Amino acid sequence: MKKKYFKTQKGKSAGPHPYTAEDMRRVSWCINNNIRIATVPVNSEWSVEINLNGSINLDPKTYSGYDAQTKMYEYYKYYYDKNIQKSE
């Protein structure tokens, strides 16, 4: 039997980033309300993509991997706080 060899494809990662239980609560709430935020590679740096109910916007700035993830959690906090205040 012949073995097939496939080239291993390596994905790009922004690296590890610490998060808190509060961060995860905000992320969970946002995802459940169709607000999704992700880091995306832009050449050798990273940008933050914001998907609001299918409308995708890209942060105009680029960041290092760690800073992009920090910004992602800041955006989650912003949308969480903004929408929680509206519902109260």
BAMARKOL-334649 format. One record per residue (C-alpha): residue in three letters; x, y, z. Coordinates in Angstrom, 2 decimals. Example, Ala and Ser with C-alpha at 12.3 -4.5 7.8 and 13.67 -1.06 7.14 Angstrom:
BEGIN
<site 'ala', <12.30, -4.50, 7.80>>
<site 'ser', <13.67, -1.06, 7.14>>
//
This chain:
BEGIN
<site 'met', <0.00, 0.00, 0.00>>
<site 'lys', <1.35, 3.38, -0.98>>
<site 'lys', <1.46, 6.14, 1.61>>
<site 'lys', <0.37, 9.59, 0.62>>
<site 'tyr', <2.30, 12.51, 1.95>>
<site 'phe', <0.66, 15.84, 2.35>>
<site 'lys', <2.37, 19.10, 2.93>>
<site 'thr', <1.61, 20.28, 6.43>>
<site 'gln', <-0.01, 23.67, 6.26>>
<site 'lys', <0.70, 25.95, 9.15>>
<site 'gly', <-1.90, 28.53, 10.04>>
<site 'lys', <-1.08, 31.93, 11.33>>
<site 'ser', <-1.71, 32.61, 15.00>>
<site 'ala', <-1.73, 35.87, 16.92>>
<site 'gly', <-0.26, 33.94, 19.85>>
<site 'pro', <-1.53, 33.34, 23.37>>
<site 'his', <-3.42, 36.04, 25.23>>
<site 'pro', <-4.72, 35.90, 28.81>>
<site 'tyr', <-8.43, 36.45, 29.38>>
<site 'thr', <-10.71, 36.67, 32.40>>
<site 'ala', <-14.07, 35.11, 33.21>>
<site 'glu', <-15.57, 38.57, 32.68>>
<site 'asp', <-14.03, 38.69, 29.18>>
<site 'met', <-15.61, 35.32, 28.39>>
<site 'arg', <-19.01, 36.48, 29.70>>
<site 'arg', <-18.86, 39.48, 27.33>>
<site 'val', <-17.71, 37.35, 24.40>>
<site 'ser', <-20.49, 34.82, 25.01>>
<site 'trp', <-23.15, 37.53, 25.24>>
<site 'cys', <-21.92, 39.18, 22.03>>
<site 'ile', <-21.82, 35.93, 20.06>>
<site 'asn', <-25.34, 35.05, 21.23>>
<site 'asn', <-26.44, 38.48, 19.97>>
<site 'asn', <-24.77, 38.20, 16.52>>
<site 'ile', <-21.76, 40.35, 17.37>>
<site 'arg', <-18.58, 38.55, 16.39>>
<site 'ile', <-15.10, 40.00, 16.60>>
<site 'ala', <-11.91, 38.34, 15.40>>
<site 'thr', <-8.28, 39.05, 14.69>>
<site 'val', <-7.23, 38.65, 11.05>>
<site 'pro', <-3.73, 38.65, 9.59>>
<site 'val', <-2.70, 41.58, 7.42>>
<site 'asn', <0.73, 40.85, 5.99>>
<site 'ser', <3.01, 40.58, 9.04>>
<site 'glu', <0.60, 42.37, 11.39>>
<site 'trp', <-2.98, 41.89, 12.58>>
<site 'ser', <-6.24, 43.77, 12.27>>
<site 'val', <-9.58, 43.37, 14.06>>
<site 'glu', <-12.69, 42.36, 12.11>>
<site 'ile', <-16.09, 43.26, 13.56>>
<site 'asn', <-19.17, 41.41, 12.30>>
<site 'leu', <-22.42, 43.03, 13.42>>
<site 'asn', <-25.40, 40.97, 12.24>>
<site 'gly', <-23.59, 40.10, 8.99>>
<site 'ser', <-22.21, 43.59, 8.35>>
<site 'ile', <-18.42, 43.23, 8.41>>
<site 'asn', <-16.14, 46.13, 9.29>>
<site 'leu', <-12.37, 46.12, 9.59>>
<site 'asp', <-10.49, 48.25, 12.13>>
<site 'pro', <-8.35, 50.61, 10.00>>
<site 'lys', <-5.32, 50.17, 12.27>>
<site 'thr', <-2.99, 47.18, 12.36>>
<site 'tyr', <-1.49, 45.76, 15.52>>
<site 'ser', <0.98, 43.19, 16.78>>
<site 'gly', <-0.66, 39.84, 17.56>>
<site 'tyr', <-0.93, 40.51, 21.29>>
<site 'asp', <-2.20, 44.06, 20.82>>
<site 'ala', <-4.79, 42.91, 18.26>>
<site 'gln', <-6.21, 40.44, 20.75>>
<site 'thr', <-6.24, 43.10, 23.47>>
<site 'lys', <-8.16, 45.38, 21.07>>
<site 'met', <-10.56, 42.53, 20.25>>
<site 'tyr', <-11.49, 42.16, 23.94>>
<site 'glu', <-11.85, 45.96, 24.20>>
<site 'tyr', <-14.35, 45.87, 21.32>>
<site 'tyr', <-16.27, 43.01, 22.98>>
<site 'lys', <-16.42, 45.09, 26.17>>
<site 'tyr', <-17.57, 48.16, 24.24>>
<site 'tyr', <-20.45, 46.37, 22.46>>
<site 'tyr', <-21.43, 44.47, 25.61>>
<site 'asp', <-21.54, 47.64, 27.75>>
<site 'lys', <-23.31, 49.64, 25.03>>
<site 'asn', <-26.06, 47.06, 24.56>>
<site 'ile', <-26.51, 46.11, 28.20>>
<site 'gln', <-27.13, 49.78, 29.08>>
<site 'lys', <-29.78, 50.01, 26.32>>
<site 'ser', <-31.66, 47.00, 27.72>>
<site 'glu', <-31.77, 48.32, 31.29>>
//
